Amino acid sequence: FGLKHVTTLVEEKKASLVLIACDVDPIELVLWLPALCRKMEVPFLIVKDKARLGALVHQKTAAVVALTSVDKADEAQLKIFQNLANEKFNKNVDLVRKWGGGIMGLKTQAKLDKRAKAVAAEEAKKLASLKR
């Protein structure tokens, strides 16, 4: 646990599952972590409370926890959680933010129309001068 340690584990791909608390304050501390997990293809889950993660690591609270290895008896359970994390968070295209809708503002549309007209006029001049 610990944000810096979890970050290095994710960057080195040593983490098998990353758990992120939803009530971290300020949220900017962990806001970038899902993108890093997607990039490094490490499964991550967002859990309900910092106190739950803290109980996992015998602390009062924990913002993030990375699981690197578990007992042989718990391997199947970890695999289930990894599959769930991949399905719900890593591979979910609805969670990946799409910027813009491809619709430009009025000023930009007018500028592009003006530019297109200027290019068309230039082409017309070239064709007219070549025909003479």
Order of alpha helices (4+ residues) and beta strands (2+ residues): alpha-beta-alpha-beta-alpha-beta-alpha-alpha
